[in-house]
């Protein structure tokens, strides 16, 4: 939680943190400001003190909505900076940041650097600052263990409600998709038809999903997966827009929309086969559903998340599938980890990877996905089930959005 930041900074021996970039679609900045139309901002938080947000004058009212102390860039006149830098814009930005640090009394110590910005510009600024301020050590952080991911790991009730709302939108849109697909006419060669009698393309289904999300103020900011047949057998394939929608092929539908402006995500997957499925596909889907249920039923409060990755690998291997536990690099079978944390980032702590530390645990306040899958691209099939769960303060696992697990979807206008 945000209240953990000072302790985390103390643990990392950080005197301050600085976050660069826009307030929207920039997780560390969004987390501390609440978003809004504030561009090219600089946020500085000294350990034990409230954060200060520096921004352009034109966005002062938007910045003020954050509730933070606001300082305007006009405090550092551009003409003076340009003259001092001899017109070198890279040096101008560095000089402005130097003056900000002086005003914040940060001329020495360790400063953590975060945010989403153009890397080249930031590198220029920090190169100058390292020369001008030899007593300041600008430091980065590790992807799986940054202080922001540590703070974001446990959620407040208000955050849970926002994730829950995104879950409701997600399953509503998935339900609309299922209803549309199962209501289509079917050609003799088992291709789905639109109302005008022309074949339905996968890309057209994705366009409808985008529209339904937009109507509900949600955005697929990192895309989504709607993959058919062989593509369903490659976990992150988003599908070929030109594929014809047809019966009897597995469809992996992984939808992870976000609030407008870079807020909270939901993450959800179902696997369908329209009309019918092969016996082998039915069997493999049954394996995925069985291990999904086993993981949920066995999850214990405060347990390391990676324990359930091992359980999943062992189960699948016992059914004759390869897994990354004993066949590293395999491209068929079970080839990813069981789940991850969820919040302002679609992937957060805790992680279930076998490489994750024992501190990635199912503690009260975390939201995690559970998403076992099997992938056989050369057989033209793939399978995944995914839901998002909140570990409540009482230690119980709560499913944040419900949706049926039916694999074969009955077509309303077609009989086998």
Secondary structure, 3 states (H helix, E strand, C coil): CHHHHHHHHHHCCCCEEEEEECCCCCHHHHHHHCCCCCCCEEEEEECCCCCEEEECHHHHHHHHCCCCEEEEHHHCCHHHHHHHHCCCHHHHHHHHHHHHHHHCCCCCEEEEEEEECCHHHHHHHHHHHHHHCCCEEEECCCCCCCHHHHHHCCCCHHHHHHHHHHHHHHHHHHHHHHHHHHCCEECCCCEEECCCCCECEHHHHHHHHHHHHHHCCEECCCCCEEEEHHHHHCCCCCCCCCCECECCCEEEEEECCEECCCCCECCEEEEEEECCCCHHHHHHHHHHHHHHHHHHHHCCCCCECHHHHHHHHHHHHHCCCCECCCCCCCCCEECCCCCEECCCCCCEEEECCCCCCCCCECCCCCEEEECCEEEEHHHCEEEECEEEEEECCCCCEEECCCCCCCCEECCCCCCC
